[in-house]
Amino acid sequence: MARLKTAFASTFICALLVAACGGTTTPPTGTGVAATSGAPKADIKIGLATSKSGAANFYNPQQSNGALLAVEQINNAGGINGAKLQLIIEDDGSARDQGITAFRKFIEQDKVAAILGPTLSAVAAGAHPVAQQSGVPVIAISNTGLGIVGKCDYGPCDWIFRASLGEQTAVPETVKAATSKLGLKKVVIIYGDGKFELDDLTIFKDAFKANGVTVAKEIAYTAKDVDFAPFVTQAKAEGPDAIVASSLAGPAGKILDEVAKQMPGKRVIGGNGLNSAALLSNANAGLMIVGTAWSRASTDKANTDFISAYKAKFNTEPDQFAAQSHTAMLVLADALKRSGNPTDKAAVKKALEATKDLPTPLGAFSFTADHDVKQPTFVMTAKDGQFTPFQ
């Protein structure tokens, strides 16, 4: 526990209490239990919707752990002006209806101050409007598809924020790097039938066109498919320079295995679905090229402290999904503190909008005018069980 407190001191305490450290400034309110009087303050409830089950269950352990670590560190440092955070985790099931149910529970039963999640963009398309209509702030922690913030398909979405780098930013950077270093002329895209995969398909096609690369064939699979050999065989027939996997981690692992078997040495370019730690144990993970929001190699102190604390608590390495959920909780805690009243959701929303250059594992964190995260893209591959810069 002492290690957690030490690691956290340079991240949360510096970011929230000392303006000179480069974070968002904090008004001169009480900073902990010692600054309060009378009875203990009621807990501030935060909802986390994450895929404990379903197609996206690969990402849940890291998402839950990242948020839980942040809550523990924040509470150990005195909470939000003396009030403790209480994290309520619900399974969104990787399904739209279950995500909606989880959001309604958070809002109607748990009376949360804000919500993080859900895991998938397709689930967010159903769940986020529930929070929007109720005026509850949401921070998307892994929704990288189209229409999550800014101009949303369901209408106004000004209560929704995103702490996960959108594919419209990450994919073009990935394609640019891969094209330059591999001399790509022709690729084949293998894609799934979910919202994330279909959004990625569109973004990849546009990015390859912008880089002068021909998409020779688009090969679709469904969520029910388990044998990916036929899809890779079709792709091989086109003689591509690389394969593109527009998929979640589960199918991506099968695509990697088949590419390694049928086209040894051929690289597999992917989107955010391939950033999971679940793929690092795959013997063929070194074939991956992927754009990510987080780099383990970053020597920024907020990042190295996060990695150290995460390993100490969970005895495993964090991944991008852990870093994003951890960061989202830090950003939310900062806004809750600056709001002056964590129970005033409009004040919390306004404080979130003012977030600027907050030290986090993702780097100096700010929101754009469209409530999107502003940060660099890291193009990575895998080596020795770790994500490492693609060079």
PyMOL commands that set and color helices and strands:
alter all, ss='L'
color gray80, all
select helices_A, chain A and resi 2-17+19-21+33-35+57-76+96-110+121-134+167-182+195-210+229-236+249-262+272-275+277-279+285-287+301-314+320-339+345-353
alter helices_A, ss='H'
color red, helices_A
select strands_A, chain A and resi 44-50+85-91+114-116+138-140+160-162+186-191+214-220+242-246+267-270+288-292+358-360+363-367+373-374+378-383+386-389
alter strands_A, ss='S'
color yellow, strands_A
deselect
rebuild
show_as cartoon
